[in-house]
Amino acid sequence: MERVVNHFDQPLGSVPAEASVTELRTIVGNLRQTVAAEGRATFGGWRPAIRRAAFATGALNLAHYLAVRRHDLRPLQRALMRYGLSSLGRMEGRVLVALDAVEGSLAVLGGGRPDARRWPPSERRFFRGEVRLAAATAQLFGETADARDRRVLVTLPTEAADDPAFILDLARSGADAVRINCAHDDAAHWTAMAAHARAAGELLGRRIAVLMDIAGPKLRTGEVRRPDDDRRLQAGDEFTLVPSASLLDAGAPSFAAVCDPPSVLAAIEPGAEMAMDDGKLGGTILARRPDGGVLVRVDRTKLGGVKLKPEKGLNFPGSALNLAPLTEKDLLDLDTVALLADMIGYSFVQSRADVALLQRELAERRPDWRSIGIIAKIETRRAVANLPDIIVQAAGSQPFGVMIARGDLAVEIGFARLAEIQEEILWLCEAANVPVIWATQVLESMVKSGLPTRGEMTDAAMAARAECVMLNKGPMVSEAVRALDALLRRMGEHQDKKTPRLRALHSWTAVDVAPPAPARAAAPAMPPAAIV
């Protein structure tokens, strides 16, 4: 890897808001040189994994984005605003071009001569990232039936296997792709669902893409023991997680549950965090037990406490559990999935090695495995930290997208940080020209009952910054698809990713204007000395 020379010596925190255009040009120019050199070095390390030419430009821009975002750009942004040059806040898809545009404009403002090779950038060069992201989105999810930029993905229920009209109705309502959850049903159901999606696409003249989610490892409570009075767990209580049902009656705490799979208990250290049932209970591992179990202190619960039940999800945020991302069931399912899917949803992916494992398994099942898309479900702290490497390993060989799995991710990183991390994932993926799926409980109340909450409508509107929005299954899902379709159309007129489009506003054009007040007699003029 080449040695990187840092041309950027001035801390951005010291950039004065009153900096002159000459000073700002020097700062931006030095920043540009450093970002270019660091990005080139990072890209050089990634280059062996990039076998797909269509991704090379996105990978280089991602490397530049990681380099520029190591700096706190806020003082520089504020100093540039006075000159009308604050576009760095929307540079995800065009890092060096954005810096070139600002530096060139500063040169002109200062009476100097910009580099004619870089300024002004051509429209094609400036918007190249947007074009590539749109192409990557179309490759994964197909083209929409009209001008809507964002795609709608719908999870299929079991009955979709027996009812061809179900998927056709979804597609006519505005769905662009369907998701088959391989944690449920079987190969016969999945085959029928995929066939119905293909048939619906042929009838409508557009592809209805099929995403098949392999289940991955699931951490759950098994058999449980509760006090005879059926009390609930409250903050301050203790309970045990044990490796087998035979150990449920051992130990002092009256609450106990089997941990499935039991192997994770050996990887959990005292002091580690734990969560249960989508974060309804949070606790801390107090100690290991001689029988291989662990003692847990409950730190927080929902109001009224939490009832200890079987089949409730377990999370151990921050702990390296060393779980294989592909279970024996997943490997068997892949025999069918690899033949049917346009995209494969990869649960619990946490590193580039995990991606390489799935790629090897696909290569054993299909010679043209590079044509199958991978959707990495980002749901752990480790996956967030390793996202650049995950992107390079996957997109370097085949179509690739990211799903923000907000359920598990919220538990893993904390609900308070979910919105922040969600934004950062969107920015990183845009820099790499990688489509994002906004998932988990979008319009959930409407899907289930036909009526959304106010918060859900706001969340769905914010989801328009992703390339695809996923709805879960439910009795009113077609109505929810139509509502989401209309909402995405409206939001698309106002905003594209982080960029406001500034469509003309019409909400106030019909507001009544009060008639002018009747004319009054002119007041006598005041002498000049009296005018203040």
Buried (B, 14 or more C-beta within 10 A) or exposed (E): EEEBEEBBEEEBEEBEEEBEBBBBBBBBBBBBBBBBBBBBBBBEEBBEBBEBEBBBBBBBBBBBBBBBBEBEBEBBBBBBEEBEBBBBBBBBBBBBBBBBBBBBBBBBBBEEEBEEEBBBBEEEBBBBBBEBBBEBBBBBBBEBBEEBBBBBBBBBBEEBBEBBEBBBBBBBBBBBBBBBBBEBBEBEBBBBBBBBBBBBBEEEEBBBBBBBBBBBBBBBBBBBBBEEEEBBBEEEBBBBBBBBBEBBEEBEBBBBBBBBBBBBBEEBEEEBBBBBBEBBBBBBBBEBBEBBBBBBBBBBBEEEBBBBEEEBBBBBBBBEBEBBBBBEBBBEBBEBBBEBBBBBBBBBBBBBEBBBBBBEBBBEBEEEBBEBBBBBBBBBBBBBEBBBBBBBBBBBBBBBBBBBBBBBBBBBBBEEBBEEBBEEBBBBBBBBBBBBBBBBBBBBBBBBEEEBEEEBBEBBBBBBBBBBBBBBBBEBBBBBBBBBBEBBBEBBEEBBBBBEEEEEEEEEEEEEEEEEEEEEEEEEEEEEEEEE
